[in-house]
Amino acid sequence: MSSPGTATNSRNSAALWLIAAAQFMVIMDTSIIGVALPKMQGALGFTQGNLSWVFNAYVVAFGGLLLLGGRLSDLFGARKLFSAGWAILLAGSLTAGLAGNVAVELTGRAVQGAGAALIAPSALTLLMMLFGHDPKELTRAFALYGAAAPAGGTAGVFLGGAITEYISWPWVFYINIPVALVALLATPRLMPAATRRSGGIDVVGALTVTVGLALAVYAIVRAPEEGWGSAQTLLALAVAIVLLVAFVASQSRRREPLMSLAIFRAPNLAGANVAQLLLAGAWIPMWFFLNLYLQQVLGLGAFPSGAALLPMTVAIMLIMITTAPKLIAKFGPKPLIVAGLFILAAGLFWLSFARPHGNFWVDVLPASLVAAIGMAVAFIPSLGTAISAARPEEGGLASGIVNTSYQVGSALGLAAMTAVASSYGADKLGDVSSLTDGFSAAFIGAAAVAVVGGLLAIAMLRSPRPEAAAAAEAAVEPAKV
């Protein structure tokens, strides 16, 4: 007969695996659709210009609602929000898989993103509730949680290719459903309950930042067709700027804001978030257009395309888990953030030389591995700096802000590079030369974003004192396994 302590340890272990599965699925849902995009385009009638919204609809909802998700988790309890997030993710996945047109597909993806925005912050809160009392156990818990993100990205690329090739594209969404059902059944038994807290909800702030971001992305994506000087483009951009400025202004006046602006007084926090934003703004367009190059130019099927991206994603996971923490301990975070962004830029620039009649071994593999090294080297130290720069009691808010920065960078970077690619010929399906020109322009644009990120990191980040460096190292320690 097992002792109560053994039963508790077993339940906590199962809870940890469920929390890691949440992180895995949230990240996988951003990457699993990449290889399926051409199939979805043909089935649902997407244009080359609005195809990026299959990604952006999820990311805008996810990034825009993350801060609200964290606030709701504090007010109503992490366990309730964790379950609610899974239920919403399930509904969105079913909608996206059953979609018969563009509007329903994008609605399903936005609902998925809203579910993820509840799951992500509540999962981290639950992890702290379960293991925060024991530093050693907390380190082990963070190890699995940290490894789940790159594993989800890798699995998403490979599974997306396999599912699209051998089953059908809707199953890249249906795969979420059994996991969500298991999570809904297991959460009440495994997760600790939390006392409901008093306080207000800044719904207006959440809506303002989400709608502002969505309008900005929409305007940039539509600009090549409508014209950058058109009334529609200028009006959308103007309203987006007004909404985002209003959001920032409202946060300075509210007693219980979604995002306390005072947190940005912490040294290096703003610089690390800018690095995360521009890292995503360079990386996500590369991943998106590399998928299209492999299928629409090189003519690879969905499964071979997914397999072609495996070396890059496996390299990222291995470097993040095994190498980056050691490099941070030796050199500190700032040199790695700067070097990583410049290495990413070099890989992207190399990809811009891809040929209309090229091949994977020459035109894709070497450059993608260089880009992967840059991404992996910059990501962990910028993330660790963004979290460790804040006071311990603001760690949850700092985590929410850096997640939001990455998602905002993803959406705006992809929107901007979609506009660039379309203006250089990426909207001419069937013309491999024009497609390659458009994709190359996007790679060069993304390289420029990475270079700007590196330069801003040099200007904004300060090398920490020895005790601060130790804190940053501790913040990334959970990535080790």
C-alpha positions in Angstrom: 0.0 0.0 0.0 1.5 3.4 -1.0 2.0 6.1 1.5 0.2 9.5 1.3 3.5 11.1 0.3 4.1 8.7 -2.5 0.6 9.3 -3.8 1.1 13.0 -3.7 4.4 12.8 -5.6 2.8 10.6 -8.2 -0.1 13.1 -8.6 2.3 16.0 -8.9 4.4 14.2 -11.5 1.2 13.5 -13.5 0.2 17.2 -13.1 3.7 18.3 -14.3 3.4 16.2 -17.5 0.0 17.7 -18.1 1.5 21.2 -17.7 4.3 20.3 -20.0 1.8 19.0 -22.5 0.0 22.3 -22.4 3.2 24.2 -23.3 3.9 21.6 -26.0 0.5 22.0 -27.6 0.5 25.8 -27.4 3.8 26.0 -29.3 2.9 23.1 -31.6 -0.2 24.9 -32.8 2.0 27.7 -34.1 4.2 25.4 -36.2 2.0 22.5 -37.2 0.0 24.5 -39.8 3.1 25.6 -41.8 3.5 22.6 -44.0 -0.3 22.3 -44.5 -0.7 25.8 -45.8 -0.6 25.1 -49.5 -3.2 22.3 -49.1 -5.4 24.7 -47.1 -4.9 27.4 -49.7 -6.3 25.1 -52.4 -9.1 23.7 -50.4 -10.4 27.0 -48.8 -9.6 29.6 -51.4 -6.9 31.6 -49.6 -5.0 34.1 -51.7 -1.2 34.2 -51.4 -1.5 37.5 -49.6 -4.1 36.4 -47.0 -2.6 32.9 -46.4 -0.5 34.3 -43.6 -3.6 35.0 -41.6 -3.9 31.3 -40.8 -0.9 31.9 -38.7 -1.7 35.5 -37.7 -5.2 34.8 -36.5 -3.9 32.5 -33.9 -0.9 34.6 -32.9 -2.8 37.9 -32.7 -5.5 36.4 -30.4 -2.8 34.6 -28.4 -0.5 37.5 -28.0 -3.2 40.1 -27.5 -5.1 38.2 -24.8 -2.1 36.8 -22.8 -2.1 39.6 -20.3 -5.8 39.3 -19.8 -5.4 35.5 -19.4 -2.8 36.1 -16.6 -5.1 38.5 -14.9 -8.1 36.2 -15.1 -5.9 33.4 -13.7 -5.1 35.5 -10.7 -8.7 36.5 -10.1 -10.6 33.2 -10.7 -8.0 30.6 -10.0 -5.4 29.0 -12.3 -7.2 25.6 -12.3 -10.5 27.1 -13.6 -8.7 29.1 -16.3 -6.6 26.1 -17.3 -9.7 24.0 -17.9 -11.5 26.9 -19.7 -8.5 27.3 -22.0 -8.6 23.7 -23.0 -12.3 23.8 -23.7 -11.9 26.9 -25.9 -8.9 25.4 -27.7 -11.0 22.2 -28.3 -13.8 24.3 -29.8 -11.4 26.3 -32.0 -9.7 23.2 -33.2 -13.0 21.6 -34.2 -14.0 24.8 -36.0 -10.8 25.1 -37.9 -10.8 21.5 -39.0 -14.4 21.6 -40.2 -14.0 24.9 -42.0 -15.2 25.1 -45.5 -14.2 28.7 -46.3 -11.6 31.3 -45.3 -13.8 33.2 -42.8 -14.6 30.1 -40.7 -11.0 28.9 -40.8 -9.7 32.2 -39.5 -12.4 32.2 -36.8 -11.4 28.8 -35.6 -7.7 29.8 -35.5 -8.6 33.0 -33.5 -10.6 30.9 -31.0 -7.6 28.5 -30.7 -5.4 31.5 -29.9 -7.8 32.7 -27.2 -7.7 29.3 -25.6 -3.9 29.2 -25.7 -3.9 32.7 -24.0 -5.7 31.2 -21.0 -3.7 28.0 -20.9 -0.2 29.5 -21.0 -0.3 31.8 -18.0 -2.4 29.5 -15.9 -0.1 26.5 -16.6 2.9 28.4 -15.3 0.9 29.5 -12.2 -0.1 25.9 -11.5 3.6 24.8 -11.8 4.6 27.4 -9.2 1.8 26.3 -6.9 2.8 22.6 -7.1 6.6 23.0 -6.9 7.4 26.5 -5.8 8.0 25.4 -2.1 11.0 23.2 -3.0 13.8 24.9 -5.1 15.2 21.5 -6.2 11.8 20.2 -7.4 11.0 23.5 -9.0 14.2 23.3 -11.1 13.3 19.8 -12.2 9.8 20.9 -13.1 11.1 23.9 -15.1 13.4 21.5 -17.0 10.5 19.6 -18.4 8.4 22.7 -18.9 11.3 24.5 -20.7 12.1 21.5 -23.0 8.4 21.2 -24.0 8.6 24.4 -26.1 11.3 23.4 -28.6 9.9 19.9 -28.6 6.5 21.2 -29.6 8.0 23.3 -32.4 9.9 20.3 -33.7 6.9 17.9 -33.4 4.7 20.5 -35.1 6.8 20.7 -38.2 7.2 16.9 -38.6 3.6 16.0 -37.6 2.2 18.7 -39.9 4.0 17.2 -42.8 3.1 13.6 -42.0 -0.6 14.4 -41.3 -1.0 16.5 -44.4 0.7 14.0 -46.7 -0.8 10.8 -45.4 -4.2 11.8 -43.8 -5.6 15.2 -44.6 -4.9 18.8 -43.5 -7.9 19.1 -41.1 -6.2 16.6 -38.8 -3.5 19.2 -38.0 -6.3 20.7 -35.9 -8.2 17.6 -34.9 -5.0 16.3 -33.2 -5.7 18.8 -30.4 -9.1 17.3 -29.5 -8.1 14.1 -27.7 -5.3 15.9 -25.8 -7.8 18.6 -24.8 -10.4 15.9 -23.6 -7.7 14.2 -21.5 -6.7 17.6 -20.0 -10.3 18.4 -19.2 -10.8 15.1 -17.4 -7.5 15.2 -15.6 -7.3 18.8 -14.4 -9.9 18.6 -11.6 -8.1 15.6 -10.1 -4.5 16.7 -10.6 -4.3 20.5 -10.2 -4.5 22.4 -7.0 -7.4 24.8 -6.4 -6.8 28.4 -5.6 -8.7 30.9 -3.6 -10.6 33.4 -5.7 -9.2 37.0 -5.3 -10.9 40.3 -5.4 -10.1 42.8 -8.1 -11.2 44.2 -11.4 -10.7 43.0 -15.0 -9.4 45.5 -17.6 -11.5 44.1 -20.4 -11.3 47.4 -22.3 -7.5 47.3 -22.2 -7.4 43.7 -23.5 -9.8 44.5 -26.3 -7.9 47.7 -27.2 -4.5 46.1 -27.5 -5.9 43.1 -29.4 -8.0 45.1 -31.9 -5.1 47.6 -32.3 -2.7 44.8 -33.1 -5.1 43.1 -35.5 -5.8 46.3 -37.4 -2.0 47.0 -37.7 -1.4 43.5 -39.1 -4.4 43.7 -41.4 -3.3 47.0 -42.8 0.2 45.8 -43.5 -0.9 42.6 -45.2 -3.5 44.4 -47.4 -1.2 47.3 -48.3 0.4 45.6 -51.4 -3.1 45.2 -52.9 -4.8 48.4 -51.7 -1.7 50.6 -51.9 0.4 52.1 -49.1 -1.1 55.5 -49.7 -4.7 54.3 -50.0 -7.4 55.6 -47.7 -8.1 52.1 -46.4 -4.5 51.4 -45.5 -3.9 54.8 -43.9 -7.2 54.7 -41.9 -6.5 51.2 -40.6 -3.0 52.1 -39.5 -4.1 55.4 -37.9 -6.9 53.6 -35.9 -4.4 50.9 -34.9 -1.9 53.5 -33.6 -4.6 55.4 -31.7 -5.8 52.1 -30.1 -2.3 51.0 -29.1 -1.4 54.5 -27.7 -4.7 54.5 -25.9 -3.9 51.1 -24.4 -0.5 52.4 -23.1 -2.1 55.6 -21.7 -4.9 53.7 -20.0 -2.4 51.4 -18.3 -0.7 54.3 -16.6 -4.0 55.5 -15.1 -5.7 52.3 -14.0 -5.3 51.1 -10.4 -5.2 47.4 -11.6 -3.8 47.5 -15.1 -3.2 44.5 -17.4 0.4 45.7 -17.7 2.0 47.9 -15.1 4.3 50.3 -16.9 6.5 50.8 -13.9 8.0 47.3 -14.6 9.9 48.7 -17.5 12.1 50.7 -15.1 13.9 47.5 -14.4 17.3 47.5 -16.1 17.5 45.4 -19.3 13.8 44.4 -19.3 12.8 46.7 -22.1 15.9 45.8 -24.1 15.3 42.1 -23.7 11.7 42.4 -24.8 12.7 44.4 -27.9 15.2 41.6 -28.7 12.4 39.0 -28.3 10.0 41.1 -30.5 12.5 41.5 -33.3 13.8 38.0 -33.0 10.3 36.7 -33.6 9.9 39.3 -36.4 12.8 37.9 -38.2 12.4 34.2 -37.4 8.7 33.6 -38.1 8.8 35.0 -41.6 11.8 32.8 -42.4 9.9 29.7 -41.2 6.8 30.7 -43.1 8.4 31.5 -46.5 10.8 28.6 -46.3 7.8 26.3 -46.1 6.4 27.9 -49.2 9.7 27.8 -51.1 10.1 24.0 -50.4 6.6 23.2 -51.7 5.8 25.9 -54.3 9.2 26.3 -55.8 11.1 23.0 -55.2 7.9 21.0 -55.6 8.3 18.9 -52.4 5.2 17.2 -50.9 3.9 18.0 -47.5 5.7 15.2 -45.7 9.1 15.8 -47.4 8.8 19.5 -46.6 8.2 18.7 -42.9 11.1 16.4 -42.9 13.3 19.0 -44.6 12.8 21.4 -41.7 13.6 18.8 -39.0 17.4 19.4 -39.0 16.8 23.0 -38.3 14.3 22.5 -35.5 16.2 19.7 -33.9 19.3 21.9 -33.9 17.4 24.6 -32.2 16.1 22.3 -29.5 19.5 20.7 -28.8 21.3 24.1 -28.6 18.6 25.6 -26.4 18.7 22.7 -23.9 22.4 21.7 -23.9 24.6 24.6 -25.1 22.9 28.0 -24.5 23.0 27.8 -20.7 26.7 27.0 -20.7 27.4 29.9 -23.1 25.4 32.3 -20.9 27.4 31.2 -17.8 30.7 31.8 -19.7 29.9 35.0 -21.7 26.8 36.5 -20.1 23.5 37.2 -21.9 24.2 40.4 -23.9 27.0 39.0 -26.1 24.9 36.0 -27.0 21.8 38.0 -27.7 23.7 40.3 -30.0 25.7 37.5 -31.7 22.6 35.3 -32.1 20.7 38.1 -33.9 23.6 38.8 -36.2 24.0 35.0 -36.9 20.3 34.8 -37.7 20.6 37.7 -40.1 23.5 35.9 -41.8 21.5 32.8 -42.3 18.5 34.7 -43.6 20.7 36.6 -46.1 22.2 33.3 -47.2 18.6 32.0 -47.8 17.9 34.9 -50.1 20.3 33.3 -52.7 17.9 30.3 -53.1 17.4 29.5 -56.8 14.2 28.9 -58.7 15.5 25.5 -59.7 17.7 24.8 -56.7 17.7 21.9 -54.3 17.4 21.3 -50.5 21.0 20.3 -49.9 22.5 23.5 -51.5 19.8 26.1 -51.2 18.1 25.3 -47.9 20.0 23.1 -45.4 23.3 25.1 -44.8 21.6 28.5 -44.5 18.7 27.2 -42.4 21.2 25.6 -39.9 23.0 28.9 -39.6 19.7 30.7 -39.0 18.8 28.0 -36.4 22.0 28.5 -34.5 21.4 32.3 -34.3 17.8 31.8 -33.1 18.8 29.3 -30.5 21.7 31.4 -29.2 19.7 34.6 -28.9 16.4 33.2 -27.6 17.3 31.7 -24.2 19.4 34.6 -22.9 16.9 37.2 -24.1 14.1 35.3 -22.5 16.0 34.8 -19.2 17.0 38.4 -19.1 13.4 39.6 -19.6 12.2 37.5 -16.7 15.1 37.9 -14.3 15.3 41.7 -14.8 12.0 42.2 -12.9 11.5 41.9 -9.2 10.6 38.4 -8.0 7.0 39.5 -7.2 6.7 40.7 -10.8 7.9 37.5 -12.4 4.5 36.5 -13.6 3.9 39.9 -15.3 7.4 39.8 -16.8 6.7 36.4 -18.2 3.4 37.6 -19.7 5.1 40.7 -21.2 7.9 38.7 -22.9 5.4 36.2 -24.3 3.3 39.0 -25.6 6.4 40.7 -27.2 7.3 37.5 -29.0 3.8 37.0 -30.3 3.4 40.6 -31.4 6.8 40.4 -33.2 5.6 37.2 -34.9 2.4 38.8 -36.2 3.8 42.1 -37.3 7.0 40.6 -38.8 5.1 38.1 -40.9 2.6 40.7 -42.0 5.4 43.1 -43.1 7.4 40.4 -44.9 4.2 39.1 -46.6 3.7 42.6 -48.0 7.4 42.7 -49.1 7.2 39.2 -50.7 4.0 40.1 -52.6 5.4 43.3 -54.0 8.3 41.3 -55.4 6.3 38.5 -57.1 5.3 36.0 -54.4 1.7 36.3 -55.4 2.3 34.8 -58.8 1.5 31.2 -58.2 3.0 28.8 -60.8 5.8 31.2 -61.8 8.8 29.8 -59.8 11.1 32.6 -60.8 8.7 35.3 -59.5 7.9 33.2 -56.4 11.6 32.9 -55.6 12.2 36.6 -56.1 9.4 37.3 -53.7 10.6 34.8 -51.1 14.2 36.1 -51.4 13.0 39.7 -50.8 11.2 38.4 -47.6 14.4 36.7 -46.4 16.4 39.9 -47.0 13.7 42.0 -45.1 13.8 39.5 -42.2 17.6 39.7 -42.1 17.3 43.5 -41.8 14.9 43.0 -38.9 17.5 40.8 -37.2 20.3 43.3 -37.8 18.2 46.1 -36.3 17.5 43.8 -33.3 21.2 43.2 -32.8 22.0 46.9 -33.0 19.3 47.8 -30.5 20.5 45.0 -28.2 24.0 46.6 -28.2 22.4 50.0 -27.4 19.8 49.0 -24.9 21.3 46.1 -22.9 23.8 46.6 -20.2 26.2 43.9 -19.1 25.1 42.8 -15.7 27.1 42.9 -12.5 28.3 39.4 -11.3 25.3 39.0 -8.9 22.8 39.9 -11.7 24.5 37.6 -14.1 24.1 34.8 -11.6 20.3 35.6 -11.4 20.0 35.5 -15.2 21.8 32.2 -15.3 19.4 30.9 -12.7 16.5 32.1 -14.8 17.6 30.0 -17.8 18.7 27.0 -15.7 15.3 25.3 -16.2 16.1 24.8 -19.9 18.6 22.2 -18.9 17.6 18.5 -18.9 
